[in-house]
Amino acid sequence: SLKPLGAWVNDLVARLAFIQNWSDNGPPSVFWFSGFFFPQAFLTATLQNFVRSEMIPIDQVRFDTIVLPPEKQRETLPPPDVGCYIYGLHMEGATWDAGSACIIESIPGELYTEMPIIWLKPTQTPLEDLQKGRYTCPVYKTVARAGTLSTTGHSTNFVVPVFLPS
């Protein structure tokens, strides 16, 4: 985390409450994605649940991303049949326009904006088809994109791409 100590402690308390609620009440319908220490493991588990139920190889599956209307509230949203709903993502230098259901240039003075709930839906759709007419938006754990993995060339903070209408 790049947060000052006070904000880091507040974040830690919120993470503990999220995990405790999950432990006490079962999996939530919508997961606080930025609350995970290692979100890649959560994404892999989500894909594994899907491929086991469909009896297909995991290397043939990726996530499609569907941004839900902002009026969908995580407290009342039932879990999806496949994949997962996530919240807690923020955009830097752009914003989500609910009226046109696409990303637009950021509002002057707003560097970071919160995204609505996103459905990460497992699919066998080819990557090229998922990218048609959509912006491939990288998701990072922190605003710092420093560090490069020698195996993939991605930032060590890179998590997953999301495909957003633009």
C-alpha positions as CSV (number, residue, x, y, z in Angstrom):
1,S,0.0,0.0,0.0
2,L,1.1,3.5,-0.7
3,K,-1.3,5.1,1.9
4,P,-0.2,7.1,4.9
5,L,-0.3,5.1,8.2
6,G,-3.7,6.4,9.4
7,A,-5.4,5.6,6.1
8,W,-3.6,2.2,6.0
9,V,-5.0,1.3,9.4
10,N,-8.5,2.3,8.4
11,D,-8.1,0.2,5.3
12,L,-6.9,-2.8,7.4
13,V,-9.9,-2.5,9.8
14,A,-12.2,-2.4,6.8
15,R,-10.5,-5.5,5.3
16,L,-10.8,-7.4,8.5
17,A,-14.5,-6.5,8.8
18,F,-15.0,-7.7,5.1
19,I,-13.3,-11.0,5.8
20,Q,-15.1,-11.5,9.2
21,N,-18.4,-10.9,7.5
22,W,-17.5,-13.4,4.8
23,S,-16.5,-15.9,7.5
24,D,-19.7,-15.3,9.6
25,N,-22.3,-15.1,6.8
26,G,-20.8,-16.9,3.8
27,P,-19.6,-15.4,0.6
28,P,-21.0,-12.0,-0.2
29,S,-22.9,-11.3,-3.4
30,V,-20.5,-8.6,-4.4
31,F,-16.8,-8.7,-3.5
32,W,-14.7,-5.8,-2.4
33,F,-11.9,-6.3,-5.0
34,S,-9.6,-3.7,-3.7
35,G,-9.8,-5.3,-0.2
36,F,-7.9,-8.4,-1.3
37,F,-4.2,-8.6,-0.6
38,F,-3.6,-10.9,-3.6
39,P,-6.6,-10.5,-6.0
40,Q,-5.1,-12.7,-8.6
41,A,-5.7,-15.8,-6.4
42,F,-9.4,-14.8,-6.0
43,L,-9.7,-14.4,-9.8
44,T,-8.0,-17.8,-10.4
45,A,-10.4,-19.5,-7.9
46,T,-13.4,-17.9,-9.7
47,L,-12.2,-19.2,-13.0
48,Q,-11.5,-22.7,-11.5
49,N,-15.1,-22.8,-10.1
50,F,-16.4,-22.1,-13.6
51,V,-14.2,-24.6,-15.5
52,R,-14.9,-27.4,-13.1
53,S,-18.6,-26.9,-13.5
54,E,-18.3,-26.7,-17.3
55,M,-15.6,-29.4,-17.6
56,I,-13.3,-27.3,-19.8
57,P,-9.6,-26.4,-19.6
58,I,-8.8,-23.3,-17.7
59,D,-6.4,-22.0,-20.3
60,Q,-9.4,-21.6,-22.7
61,V,-11.3,-19.2,-20.3
62,R,-10.9,-15.5,-19.6
63,F,-13.1,-12.8,-18.1
64,D,-15.6,-10.7,-19.9
65,T,-16.5,-7.6,-18.1
66,I,-20.0,-6.1,-17.8
67,V,-20.5,-2.8,-15.9
68,L,-23.7,-2.8,-14.0
69,P,-26.0,0.2,-13.9
70,P,-25.0,2.5,-11.0
71,E,-28.4,2.0,-9.4
72,K,-27.6,-1.6,-8.7
73,Q,-26.7,-1.7,-5.0
74,R,-24.3,-4.4,-3.6
75,E,-26.5,-4.9,-0.5
76,T,-29.5,-6.1,-2.6
77,L,-27.8,-7.7,-5.6
78,P,-28.1,-11.5,-5.7
79,P,-24.9,-13.4,-6.7
80,P,-24.4,-14.1,-10.4
81,D,-24.9,-17.6,-11.8
82,V,-21.3,-17.6,-13.0
83,G,-18.3,-15.4,-12.2
84,C,-18.4,-12.7,-9.6
85,Y,-19.5,-9.2,-9.0
86,I,-16.8,-6.8,-7.7
87,Y,-16.6,-3.2,-6.4
88,G,-13.9,-0.9,-5.3
89,L,-12.2,-0.2,-8.6
90,H,-11.2,3.4,-9.4
91,M,-10.3,5.0,-12.8
92,E,-7.5,7.4,-13.1
93,G,-7.9,10.2,-15.7
94,A,-11.3,9.0,-17.0
95,T,-14.8,8.3,-15.6
96,W,-17.7,6.1,-16.2
97,D,-20.7,7.8,-17.9
98,A,-23.8,5.9,-16.7
99,G,-26.0,7.6,-19.3
100,S,-24.1,6.3,-22.3
101,A,-22.7,3.3,-20.5
102,C,-19.1,3.9,-21.5
103,I,-15.9,5.6,-20.3
104,I,-15.4,9.3,-21.0
105,E,-12.8,11.9,-20.3
106,S,-12.5,12.8,-16.7
107,I,-14.3,15.7,-15.2
108,P,-11.9,18.6,-14.6
109,G,-10.5,18.4,-11.1
110,E,-11.4,14.7,-10.6
111,L,-8.3,12.6,-11.0
112,Y,-9.8,9.3,-9.6
113,T,-13.4,8.2,-9.9
114,E,-15.1,5.1,-8.6
115,M,-16.5,2.5,-11.0
116,P,-19.9,0.9,-10.5
117,I,-20.2,-2.8,-9.8
118,I,-18.5,-4.9,-12.4
119,W,-19.5,-8.5,-13.3
120,L,-16.4,-10.6,-14.1
121,K,-18.1,-13.2,-16.3
122,P,-16.0,-16.3,-17.3
123,T,-16.2,-16.9,-21.1
124,Q,-14.5,-18.8,-23.9
125,T,-14.9,-15.9,-26.2
126,P,-11.7,-15.2,-28.0
127,L,-9.7,-12.2,-26.7
128,E,-9.9,-10.4,-30.0
129,D,-13.7,-10.5,-29.9
130,L,-13.8,-9.2,-26.3
131,Q,-11.7,-6.2,-27.3
132,K,-13.8,-5.2,-30.3
133,G,-15.2,-1.7,-29.7
134,R,-14.0,-1.7,-26.1
135,Y,-11.0,-0.2,-24.3
136,T,-8.8,-2.8,-22.6
137,C,-8.3,-1.1,-19.2
138,P,-5.6,-2.5,-17.0
139,V,-6.4,-3.0,-13.3
140,Y,-3.5,-2.4,-10.9
141,K,-3.2,-3.0,-7.2
142,T,-1.8,0.4,-6.5
143,V,-1.4,3.6,-8.5
144,A,2.3,2.8,-8.8
145,R,2.9,0.7,-11.9
146,A,6.6,0.2,-11.2
147,G,8.3,-3.1,-11.4
148,T,8.2,-5.5,-14.3
149,L,7.9,-9.3,-14.3
150,S,10.4,-10.9,-16.5
151,T,8.0,-13.7,-17.5
152,T,5.1,-11.6,-18.7
153,G,6.4,-8.1,-19.1
154,H,3.5,-6.9,-17.0
155,S,3.9,-4.6,-14.0
156,T,4.2,-6.5,-10.8
157,N,1.1,-4.5,-9.7
158,F,-0.9,-5.6,-12.8
159,V,-4.0,-7.7,-11.9
160,V,-6.3,-8.2,-14.8
161,P,-7.6,-6.3,-17.9
162,V,-11.2,-5.2,-18.0
163,F,-12.9,-4.4,-21.3
164,L,-14.9,-1.2,-21.2
165,P,-17.1,0.4,-23.8
166,S,-15.5,3.6,-24.9
